[in-house]
Amino acid sequence: MNEGFEFISHALEETQGLAEQLAERLQPGDVITLEGDLGAGKTSFTKGLAKGLGITRNVNSPTFTIIKEYKGRLPLYHMDAYRIEDEYEDFGLEEYFEGEGITVVEWPSMISEQLPSEKLAITIEHSGETERKLRFQPQGEHFISICKEIFNR
């Protein structure tokens, strides 16, 4: 596995700003996975991505719908895999992963076998009342170069 990138966010605005920077560099078919405890900031990060994609609609957690779609410069497919009980049930996920938009998957461990090998895995952890530690694990050259650009390495 390649090197990871780490970012300490001291405020919600910093987290969303980082997500906006990422959104500017994404291409159709890109998949981002978000791991973190409840309240860690997965949906807040996705709101920043949406803003960076020019989406003006309010983004909220797709907990009860599994997938929410938003239209912007590129479509955003926001998935919550937490409630998927059978990892192999056919939800047509590959259509999203190979589609014209950006796919964000919360709780990706629930569908790990269905995820593409090239993706950007992000873990968000509480590290204080308003602080969050974000770890970026790029998988594939495309995501490695994006991370190097964002983190100036």
N, C-alpha and C positions, 0 to 999 in steps of 0.2 A: 504494500500500500504506500502511496506517496505521502509527502509531508502535508500536514494540515496547516491551517491559518487560524489565528485566534484574534478576537476583538473583544475588548471590554467596553460595554456601553454603560454610560452613567445616567442615561435618561431615555425615555421612550422615543424622543425625537432623534436621538443618535441612532437607535436601532432602526427606525424607519428610514432615516437618511442613508444608512448603509444599504438597506434593501432597495432604495431608489437607485443608488449607484449600480447595484447589481442588475436591476431591471433594464437599465440603459444598454447593457451588454448582452442581453439574452436574445436567443433566436428561436424561431418556431421549432417545436419538438423538444425543447429543453425541459428537463425534469429536476425539480428541487425537492428534497425530502427534509422535513422538519421534525426533530425529536425534542422532547422536553416535557417536564411535568406540567400538570394543569396550572395555568396562570404564568407560565414561564415567558410567554410572549410570542408564541407561534403565529397566532392570528394577527397580532400587532405587526410582526415582521411582514406577513402577507399583505397587510394594508399598505405598508411602504412600497412593496413590489407593485401593487395595483396602482399606486400614485405614479410610480416611475413608468408604468405602462400607459398612463393617460386615462386610467379608469376613474370616473367621478362618482360612480355608485358606491354606497356604503358596503364595505366588505365585512362580513361577520362569519363566525365559525359554521361550517357545514355539518355540524354534529348530527342533526336529525335527517339530513337529506343526502349525506355521503358526498355528493359532488355539487358544487355551485359554479356556474359559468358567468364570467364578466367580460364585457366587450371593451377593448381599448386599442392602442396601437397594435398590440397582439392580444388575442383572447387569453384570459387567465382561467384555468380550471383548478379550482380549490377543492381538494379532497380531504375527507376525514376518514381514515381507514379503521378507526377505533372500533366501530360497531360492526365491521365485517366479520362474521363468525366463521365463514368457510373461506380460507385463503384462496382456494381454487375455484370458487364460484365465479361464473363468467359475468362480469359487469361490463365487459367490453373496454377494459382499462387501456389496452394497447392502442385503441383508437385515439385516446387522449394522449398517451405517451408518444405516439407517432404523428400527432395532429399538427395543426397550424398554430397552436398556442403554447403557452407556458403552463406546465402542470406543477402544482405544489401539493405535496402529499404530507399531511400530518399523520403521525403514528405509522410510519412506513413499515415497521417491523411486522405489522399485521398482514402485509401483502408482499413481503420481501422477495418471494420467489417470482412475482409478476413484474417487479421493477426492472427497468433497463439497466444494463451494466454501466453505461455512461450517465452520470447524474452528479448533482452537487448535494452532498449530505451535510446538513447543518444541524448542530445540536445547540440548544439554548438552555442555559442553567441560571438559576438565581445565584447571585454572588453578593447580594446586599438588598436593602429595601427597594431601591430603584436600579441597582446595578445588575447587569446580565453579562454572562460570558458566552460568546458565540464562537463555536468551533466549526470551521468550514473544512470539509473533507472532499476535495474535488476528485471525481473518478472519471478520467478521460482527459485528453489533451485540451479540448475546448474549455473545460471548466478550470483546468490548471492555469491556462493563460488568463482567463477572466480573473481568477483569484490573485495572480501575480500582479495584474494591472491594478486591481482595487487596493491591494495591500502594498503596492510599490516595491515588489521584490523582483 
